[in-house]
Amino acid sequence: FLPLSSATHFPSLLQVGTSLNMATLRRHRSELLLSKEIPFGATEYFITSGYRALGSSPRDCLRSAFMFTNETLNFWTHFGPLLFCLAKFASLLSTHEHHPLHSQLYPLYAYAAGVSGVFALSSLAHLFNALSLRARDIWYCLDYGAVSLYGAGSSLAYYHFINPHLQVGMQNLNPIHTSFCSLLHTMFKPLSFLFACVCLTACCLSRRGCWKHRYLVRTLVFLLPQTLTLPVIAELTLYGKSIRKSLAGGLFIRHWGWLVLAGLFNITKIPERLKPGTFDIVGHSHQWFHVFTFLSIFDEILMMEHAMTTRPLPATLIDGLTPTSAIFASTVGFLAILAALMATFIAAFCRWFPPIFDDKKSL
């Protein structure tokens, strides 16, 4: 396959201008490749056009971010949120009362690293997956690693900013709920580590044909770390309307609503499944998946901000259930070690278990 050697392969958004109409868009789309013109391993289900040629140079890939391809909005729907979230985290730090190196901020740093990583790696994967089939596979494995790392970072934020506070009212809870919260408090970080490893392994194996319904598997394992929010769900259930009507409760419910919508679009491949070829450039399921995951993460950020400003970490908790201090080693250090292990796993996996590219299997 020939590399993209000139800008004529892609229309520039600046050249198109404000007078763009559907006829112009259809003509520009015809200058790209159809799904039948590239290896099946580089295609997506029900997306029939708008593909970039494999063997594109890094410069071609960068230029394609400003052109009409089936990956353009996949890139911008996560690169835009990356910039937005970085600005939001910077705003949080600038307005927080503690020193930047205060231990209470370490969980926020871990969470910010997870959020920034998932948006950054997703953007890069969608931008540079036209370099080669091999590069495409590596980029997406790195993307899965970033999602898994985000799950761990999110769990750390819940652990330090939200979940411990559920135990303040332990004396008012039934013994079963008290025991459950105590057990989860003890197992929180080991489970977070385990879930991240399971997510990465399952998603990487899904690119080797180990699972028949790979999108279902990827979606379910991405949701796995969210089970660590069960104490929050228990609080919403036990305290009823008073919690559900609060800002934090409303944000948590909406956060899960966006997650469910994102999962449904990712699994069903709607709307392109209903009319293949119509939503190749704008409106296909992966773009909606990106939009809803961003909305979910944004509500999560607002939850953390609310918890940091209204529910500061207590020095001690009732019934002797004192959480581990939010020190560097157990937050940022924990995530850094996990990231190093994941990078090692991805390098070994891609080297020793390379994908088998053929015309019968899409990755």
C-alpha positions in Angstrom: 0.0 0.0 0.0 1.3 3.4 -1.0 2.0 6.0 1.8 0.1 9.2 1.7 2.5 11.5 -0.1 0.4 14.6 -0.7 -2.3 16.7 0.8 -4.6 15.8 -2.1 -5.3 12.5 -0.4 -7.2 14.3 2.3 -9.3 17.5 2.1 -8.2 20.2 4.5 -10.8 21.5 6.8 -9.5 25.0 6.2 -9.9 24.6 2.4 -13.4 23.3 2.8 -14.5 26.4 4.7 -17.9 27.3 5.9 -19.7 26.5 2.6 -19.3 22.8 3.0 -22.3 20.8 1.8 -23.1 17.1 1.6 -22.0 16.8 -2.0 -18.6 18.2 -1.2 -18.3 15.9 1.8 -19.2 12.9 -0.4 -16.5 13.9 -2.9 -13.9 14.2 -0.2 -14.8 10.9 1.3 -14.3 9.2 -2.1 -10.7 10.2 -2.1 -10.1 8.0 0.9 -10.0 4.2 0.9 -12.9 1.8 1.1 -12.8 -1.1 3.6 -12.3 -3.6 0.7 -9.1 -1.7 -0.3 -7.2 -2.4 3.0 -6.5 -5.5 5.0 -9.5 -6.7 7.0 -7.4 -6.5 10.2 -7.4 -2.7 9.8 -11.2 -2.3 9.3 -14.0 -1.7 11.7 -17.4 -3.4 11.6 -20.0 -1.6 9.5 -17.5 1.2 8.6 -17.2 1.0 4.8 -15.2 4.1 3.9 -13.0 6.9 5.1 -9.9 4.8 5.8 -6.4 6.1 5.5 -3.8 4.0 3.6 -1.6 1.8 5.7 2.0 2.8 5.5 1.2 6.4 6.2 4.1 8.5 7.6 3.8 10.1 11.0 3.5 13.5 9.3 0.6 12.1 7.2 -1.1 10.9 10.4 -0.7 14.3 12.1 -2.1 16.0 9.0 -5.1 13.7 8.9 -6.3 15.1 12.3 -7.5 18.1 10.3 -9.1 16.2 7.5 -12.3 14.1 7.0 -11.4 10.5 7.8 -13.3 7.9 9.9 -10.7 8.5 12.7 -10.8 12.3 12.8 -13.5 12.7 15.3 -12.3 9.6 17.2 -9.1 11.7 17.8 -10.8 15.0 18.7 -13.4 13.5 21.0 -10.6 12.5 23.3 -7.9 15.1 22.5 -10.3 17.9 23.3 -11.3 16.3 26.6 -7.6 15.8 27.4 -7.0 19.6 27.2 -10.2 20.3 29.1 -9.4 18.0 32.0 -5.8 19.2 32.3 -7.2 22.7 32.6 -9.7 21.5 35.2 -7.0 19.7 37.3 -4.8 22.8 37.1 -7.8 24.9 38.4 -8.4 22.5 41.2 -4.8 22.7 42.4 -4.7 26.5 42.1 -7.8 26.9 44.3 -7.0 24.2 46.8 -6.0 25.4 50.3 -3.2 22.9 50.8 0.4 23.1 49.5 0.9 21.2 46.2 2.9 18.6 48.0 0.4 18.0 50.7 -0.4 14.3 51.2 -4.1 14.9 50.6 -3.4 15.9 47.0 -1.5 12.7 46.1 -4.7 10.7 45.3 -5.7 13.6 43.0 -2.4 13.4 41.2 -2.8 9.7 40.7 -6.3 10.2 39.4 -5.3 13.0 37.1 -2.5 10.8 35.7 -5.0 8.1 35.0 -7.5 10.4 33.3 -4.9 12.2 31.3 -3.3 8.9 30.3 -6.5 7.4 29.0 -7.4 10.5 26.9 -3.8 10.9 25.6 -3.2 7.3 24.6 -6.6 7.0 23.0 -6.0 10.1 20.9 -2.6 8.8 19.8 -3.9 5.3 19.0 -6.6 6.7 16.7 -4.2 9.2 15.1 -1.3 6.9 14.4 -3.0 3.5 13.8 -2.4 4.0 10.0 1.4 3.6 10.3 1.2 -0.2 9.8 -0.8 -3.2 11.1 1.9 -3.8 13.6 1.8 -0.3 14.9 -1.9 -0.4 15.0 -1.8 -3.4 17.3 0.8 -1.9 19.6 -1.1 1.5 19.9 -4.3 -0.2 20.8 -2.7 -2.4 23.4 -1.2 0.8 24.9 -4.7 2.3 24.8 -6.0 -0.7 26.8 -3.2 -0.2 29.3 -4.1 3.4 29.8 -7.8 2.5 30.3 -6.8 -0.1 32.9 -4.5 2.5 34.6 -7.3 5.0 34.7 -9.5 2.4 36.5 -6.8 2.0 39.2 -6.4 5.8 39.5 -10.1 6.3 39.8 -10.3 3.6 42.5 -7.6 5.4 44.5 -9.6 8.6 44.3 -12.7 6.9 45.5 -10.8 5.2 48.3 -9.3 8.4 49.7 -12.0 11.0 48.9 -15.3 9.2 49.0 -15.4 5.6 50.3 -13.8 6.2 53.7 -16.5 8.8 54.6 -19.1 6.1 54.4 -17.7 4.6 57.6 -18.2 7.7 59.6 -21.8 6.7 60.2 -21.0 3.0 60.8 -22.9 3.0 64.1 -26.1 3.7 62.2 -25.6 0.9 59.7 -26.6 -2.7 60.0 -23.8 -5.3 60.8 -23.8 -6.7 57.3 -23.1 -3.4 55.7 -20.5 -2.6 58.4 -18.6 -5.8 57.7 -18.8 -5.3 53.9 -17.3 -1.8 54.1 -14.6 -3.0 56.5 -13.7 -5.9 54.1 -13.6 -3.6 51.1 -11.6 -1.1 52.9 -8.9 -3.7 53.5 -9.0 -5.2 50.0 -9.5 -2.0 48.1 -6.0 -1.5 46.6 -5.2 -5.2 46.0 -8.5 -5.5 44.1 -7.7 -2.3 42.2 -4.4 -3.8 41.1 -6.0 -7.1 40.2 -8.8 -5.6 38.2 -6.3 -3.4 36.2 -4.3 -6.5 35.3 -7.4 -8.5 34.4 -8.6 -5.6 32.2 -5.3 -5.3 30.3 -4.9 -9.0 29.8 -8.4 -9.6 28.6 -8.4 -6.7 26.2 -5.0 -7.7 24.7 -6.2 -11.3 24.3 -9.3 -10.0 22.5 -7.0 -8.8 19.7 -5.8 -12.4 19.2 -9.2 -13.9 18.6 -9.5 -15.4 22.0 -13.0 -14.1 22.5 -15.9 -14.3 20.0 -17.6 -11.1 21.2 -14.5 -8.9 21.7 -16.4 -5.6 22.1 -18.6 -7.1 24.8 -15.5 -8.5 26.6 -13.7 -5.1 26.4 -16.7 -3.2 27.7 -17.4 -5.5 30.6 -13.7 -5.5 31.8 -13.6 -1.7 31.5 -16.6 -1.6 33.9 -14.9 -4.1 36.3 -13.1 -1.5 38.4 -16.4 0.4 38.9 -17.4 -2.4 41.2 -15.2 -0.8 43.8 -17.8 2.0 44.0 -20.2 -0.5 45.7 -20.1 1.4 49.0 -21.2 4.5 47.3 -24.1 2.6 45.8 -24.9 1.2 49.2 -25.0 4.7 50.7 -27.4 5.8 47.9 -29.6 2.8 48.7 -29.5 3.1 52.5 -29.9 6.8 52.9 -32.5 7.1 50.1 -33.7 10.4 48.8 -31.5 12.6 51.0 -28.3 11.3 49.3 -29.8 10.9 45.8 -30.9 14.5 45.8 -27.5 15.8 47.0 -24.9 17.1 44.5 -22.5 14.1 45.0 -25.4 11.6 44.7 -26.7 13.2 41.6 -23.3 13.3 40.0 -22.6 9.6 40.8 -26.0 8.5 39.3 -25.3 10.6 36.2 -21.8 9.2 36.0 -23.1 5.7 35.8 -25.8 6.7 33.3 -23.1 8.0 30.9 -21.1 4.8 31.5 -24.1 2.6 30.6 -24.8 4.6 27.4 -21.1 4.4 26.4 -21.2 0.6 26.9 -24.3 0.2 24.9 -22.9 2.1 21.9 -19.7 0.2 22.1 -21.3 -3.2 22.1 -24.2 -2.7 19.7 -22.3 -0.7 17.1 -25.4 1.5 16.6 -26.1 3.5 14.4 -23.7 2.2 11.7 -25.0 -1.3 12.2 -28.4 -0.1 11.0 -27.1 1.7 7.9 -23.5 0.8 7.0 -21.7 3.6 5.2 -23.9 6.4 6.4 -22.0 7.2 9.6 -18.5 6.5 8.5 -17.1 10.0 9.1 -19.6 11.5 11.6 -21.8 9.8 14.1 -20.6 6.2 14.3 -20.7 4.4 17.6 -17.1 4.8 18.7 -17.4 8.6 18.5 -20.5 8.4 20.8 -18.6 6.0 23.0 -15.9 8.6 23.4 -18.4 11.4 24.1 -20.2 9.5 26.8 -17.0 8.3 28.4 -15.8 11.9 28.6 -19.1 13.0 30.2 -18.8 10.1 32.7 -15.3 11.1 33.6 -16.2 14.8 33.9 -18.9 14.0 36.4 -16.4 11.9 38.3 -14.0 14.8 38.4 -16.8 17.0 39.7 -17.5 14.4 42.4 -13.9 14.4 43.5 -13.9 18.2 43.6 -17.1 18.2 45.7 -15.6 15.6 48.1 -12.3 17.5 48.5 -14.1 20.8 49.3 -16.9 19.6 51.5 -15.7 16.3 53.1 -12.0 16.6 54.0 -10.3 13.4 55.0 -10.8 12.8 58.8 -7.8 12.0 60.9 -9.6 9.1 62.5 -12.8 7.3 61.9 -15.3 5.6 64.1 -14.9 2.1 65.4 -11.2 2.1 64.8 -11.5 1.9 61.0 -8.7 4.3 60.2 -7.8 4.5 56.5 -4.2 4.4 55.3 -2.8 7.9 55.1 -2.8 9.3 51.5 1.0 9.2 51.2 3.0 9.3 48.0 4.0 5.6 48.0 0.5 4.3 48.3 -1.0 6.6 45.6 1.3 8.0 43.0 3.9 5.4 43.7 1.3 2.6 43.5 0.2 3.9 40.1 3.7 4.3 38.8 4.6 0.7 39.7 1.4 -0.5 38.0 2.2 1.5 34.9 5.7 0.1 34.7 4.4 -3.5 35.0 1.8 -2.8 32.4 4.3 -1.4 29.9 6.5 -4.5 30.5 3.5 -6.8 29.9 2.5 -5.0 26.7 6.1 -5.1 25.3 6.3 -8.8 26.0 2.8 -9.5 24.7 3.3 -7.7 21.4 6.7 -9.3 20.9 6.0 -12.9 21.8 2.3 -13.1 20.8 2.1 -11.1 17.6 -1.3 -10.9 15.9 -2.0 -13.1 12.8 -3.2 -10.7 10.1 -5.5 -12.2 7.5 -8.5 -11.4 5.4 -11.0 -13.2 7.7 -10.4 -11.5 11.1 -10.9 -7.9 12.1 -9.0 -6.8 15.2 
